[in-house]
Amino acid sequence: MSTLTIQLPDGVASQLRECAAREGVTVDQLLSAAAAEKLSAMLTVEHLRERARQAKREDFLAFLNGSPDAPPLRGDEL
């Protein structure tokens, strides 16, 4: 485990303490979970951007051409 010292606005720190208490966890646990969740989201976006950079338009069009020309299912209409 690593130890980090951070500075937060008083209002944010107060809300963190209140939220942690409501959830029954420590502020450290809440911040650790929040940081892990944010990192996961950022890494997912990065991964998708990399996949998109490797994509080929002709492959996409070939995929679309292989799908049936049918009306959308009920509830899927635009």
C-alpha positions as CSV (number, residue, x, y, z in Angstrom):
1,M,0.0,0.0,0.0
2,S,1.1,3.5,-0.7
3,T,0.4,6.6,1.5
4,L,-0.6,9.8,-0.2
5,T,-1.2,13.2,1.4
6,I,-3.8,15.3,-0.5
7,Q,-5.4,18.7,0.1
8,L,-9.1,19.0,-0.4
9,P,-11.5,21.9,0.0
10,D,-13.2,21.8,3.4
11,G,-16.6,21.2,1.8
12,V,-15.4,18.2,-0.2
13,A,-13.7,16.7,2.9
14,S,-16.8,17.2,4.9
15,Q,-19.0,15.5,2.3
16,L,-16.5,12.6,2.1
17,R,-16.7,12.1,5.8
18,E,-20.5,12.1,5.8
19,C,-20.7,9.8,2.8
20,A,-18.2,7.3,4.3
21,A,-20.2,7.3,7.5
22,R,-23.4,6.6,5.7
23,E,-21.8,3.8,3.7
24,G,-20.2,2.3,6.9
25,V,-16.6,2.6,5.5
26,T,-13.6,4.7,6.4
27,V,-12.7,7.8,4.3
28,D,-9.6,5.9,3.2
29,Q,-11.7,3.0,1.9
30,L,-14.1,5.4,0.1
31,L,-11.3,7.3,-1.6
32,S,-9.6,4.1,-2.5
33,A,-12.7,2.7,-4.1
34,A,-13.5,6.0,-5.9
35,A,-9.9,6.2,-7.3
36,A,-10.1,2.6,-8.5
37,E,-13.4,3.3,-10.2
38,K,-12.2,6.5,-11.9
39,L,-9.0,4.8,-13.1
40,S,-11.0,1.9,-14.5
41,A,-13.2,4.3,-16.4
42,M,-10.3,6.2,-17.8
43,L,-8.4,3.0,-18.8
44,T,-11.5,1.7,-20.5
45,V,-11.8,4.9,-22.6
46,E,-8.1,4.7,-23.4
47,H,-8.5,1.1,-24.5
48,L,-11.6,1.9,-26.7
49,R,-9.7,4.8,-28.3
50,E,-6.8,2.5,-29.1
51,R,-9.1,-0.1,-30.6
52,A,-10.8,2.6,-32.7
53,R,-7.5,3.8,-34.0
54,Q,-6.8,0.2,-35.3
55,A,-10.2,-0.1,-36.9
56,K,-10.6,-0.3,-40.7
57,R,-13.5,1.4,-42.4
58,E,-13.8,-1.4,-44.9
59,D,-14.1,-4.0,-42.2
60,F,-16.9,-2.0,-40.6
61,L,-18.7,-1.6,-43.9
62,A,-18.3,-5.4,-44.6
63,F,-19.9,-6.1,-41.2
64,L,-22.8,-3.8,-41.9
65,N,-23.3,-5.3,-45.3
66,G,-23.6,-8.8,-43.7
67,S,-26.5,-7.8,-41.5
68,P,-30.0,-8.3,-42.7
69,D,-32.0,-5.4,-44.1
70,A,-34.9,-5.6,-41.7
71,P,-36.9,-3.1,-39.8
72,P,-35.9,-2.5,-36.1
73,L,-37.5,-4.6,-33.4
74,R,-40.4,-3.0,-31.6
75,G,-39.1,-0.5,-29.1
76,D,-35.8,0.0,-31.0
77,E,-37.2,2.5,-33.4
78,L,-35.7,6.0,-33.6
